[in-house]
Amino acid sequence: MKRFLKENIRLLLSVAAILSFCAALPFLTGTAEVIEAGSWGLSFREEGQPPVGNASAQALQEYDAVYRADTEEKVLYLTFDAGYEAGYTASILDTLQKHNAPACFFIVGNYLETAPELVKRMAEEGHLVGNHTWHHYDMSKIAEEAKFSEELQKVEERYKALTGQDMPKLYRPPQGIYSEENLKMAKALGYRTVFWSLAYVDWNRDAQPTKEQAFSKLLPRLHPGTVVLLHSTSQTNEQILDELLTKWEQMGYRFGSLQELWNQDT
């Protein structure tokens, strides 16, 4: 082995130099980080600290996309995905009102048709209502700009007809599935894509987590600037929300509006 290293030391040094140069090339040339298509995912490495996402905050910023706020302040942002109405949203809205906690509800097309009074209540009580597309498709499979635009604009139009207000330009990819092209198209339409930095398995109606299971994820993983994803279809969320918000308040956190993430009106 020593003889091999001695005879090939120049070759090994040359290879190492080339690898180092390739690793540094994006920084030397200013090339943007590549965003891979797939489902949004998180890696939690230290309790109370922001997780690492599939794409960095800096890479997402190029497309007006976020997954957390870049802050040391104890602030969190509540978001709910609403694919359909399961009977829990009115209670969730009551709890948010009790805690003076703004939220953003990402709704799909059928929600506007089946629960219009709840949508109007969301808007009237000062919550943001974001776009979760008309059909809840895997949007990464839609390459045509016209089709992508149609999925968002139909929701916009129905929302305005229902509330008389323009829909906030906030977009959450269905199932968290995205591609770089999707991010580009959303930005071109004036949308800001909102991922999340804290969630748990709350969407399966047939296997709802216990309160203890929910708290084991939602308390220790909280961090400054958290964007929380909850599902309004979850019975567990409806049952624990008052206690959960109280615990977060006791931890010193305040509830912010997603508008703050861009420091301007949405």
Secondary structure as the mmCIF struct_conf table of DSSP 4:
data_model
#
loop_
_struct_conf.conf_type_id
_struct_conf.id
_struct_conf.beg_label_comp_id
_struct_conf.beg_label_asym_id
_struct_conf.beg_label_seq_id
_struct_conf.end_label_comp_id
_struct_conf.end_label_asym_id
_struct_conf.end_label_seq_id
HELX_RH_AL_P HELX_RH_AL_P1 LYS A 2 THR A 29
TURN_TY1_P TURN_TY1_P1 GLY A 30 GLY A 30
HELX_LH_PP_P HELX_LH_PP_P1 THR A 31 ALA A 37
STRN STRN1 GLY A 38 SER A 39
STRN STRN2 LEU A 42 SER A 43
BEND BEND1 GLU A 46 GLU A 46
TURN_TY1_P TURN_TY1_P2 GLU A 47 GLY A 48
BEND BEND2 GLN A 49 GLN A 49
HELX_LH_PP_P HELX_LH_PP_P2 PRO A 50 PRO A 51
STRN STRN3 VAL A 52 GLY A 53
BEND BEND3 ASN A 54 ALA A 55
HELX_RH_AL_P HELX_RH_AL_P2 ALA A 57 GLN A 61
TURN_TY1_P TURN_TY1_P3 GLU A 62 ASP A 64
STRN STRN4 ALA A 65 VAL A 66
BEND BEND4 TYR A 67 TYR A 67
STRN STRN5 ARG A 68 ARG A 68
BEND BEND5 GLU A 72 GLU A 73
STRN STRN6 VAL A 75 ALA A 82
BEND BEND6 GLY A 83 TYR A 84
BEND BEND7 GLY A 87 GLY A 87
HELX_RH_AL_P HELX_RH_AL_P3 THR A 89 LYS A 98
TURN_TY1_P TURN_TY1_P4 HIS A 99 ASN A 100
STRN STRN7 ALA A 103 ILE A 107
HELX_RH_AL_P HELX_RH_AL_P4 GLY A 109 THR A 114
HELX_RH_AL_P HELX_RH_AL_P5 PRO A 116 GLU A 124
TURN_TY1_P TURN_TY1_P5 GLU A 125 GLY A 126
STRN STRN8 LEU A 128 ASN A 131
BEND BEND8 TRP A 134 HIS A 135
HELX_RH_3T_P HELX_RH_3T_P1 MET A 139 LYS A 141
HELX_RH_AL_P HELX_RH_AL_P6 GLU A 145 THR A 163
BEND BEND9 GLY A 164 GLN A 165
HELX_LH_PP_P HELX_LH_PP_P3 ASP A 166 PRO A 168
BEND BEND10 LYS A 169 LYS A 169
STRN STRN9 LEU A 170 TYR A 171
HELX_RH_3T_P HELX_RH_3T_P2 PRO A 174 GLY A 176
STRN STRN10 ILE A 177 TYR A 178
HELX_RH_AL_P HELX_RH_AL_P7 GLU A 180 ALA A 188
TURN_TY1_P TURN_TY1_P6 LEU A 189 GLY A 190
STRN STRN11 ARG A 192 VAL A 194
BEND BEND11 SER A 197 SER A 197
STRN STRN12 LEU A 198 LEU A 198
BEND BEND12 VAL A 201 VAL A 201
TURN_TY1_P TURN_TY1_P7 ARG A 205 ASP A 206
BEND BEND13 ALA A 207 ALA A 207
HELX_LH_PP_P HELX_LH_PP_P4 GLN A 208 THR A 210
HELX_RH_AL_P HELX_RH_AL_P8 LYS A 211 LEU A 218
TURN_TY1_P TURN_TY1_P8 LEU A 219 ARG A 221
TURN_TY1_P TURN_TY1_P9 PRO A 224 GLY A 225
STRN STRN13 THR A 226 HIS A 231
TURN_TY1_P TURN_TY1_P10 SER A 232 THR A 233
HELX_RH_AL_P HELX_RH_AL_P9 GLN A 235 GLN A 250
TURN_TY1_P TURN_TY1_P11 MET A 251 GLY A 252
STRN STRN14 ARG A 254 GLY A 256
HELX_RH_3T_P HELX_RH_3T_P3 LEU A 258 TRP A 262
TURN_TY1_P TURN_TY1_P12 ASN A 263 ASN A 263
BEND BEND14 GLN A 264 GLN A 264
#
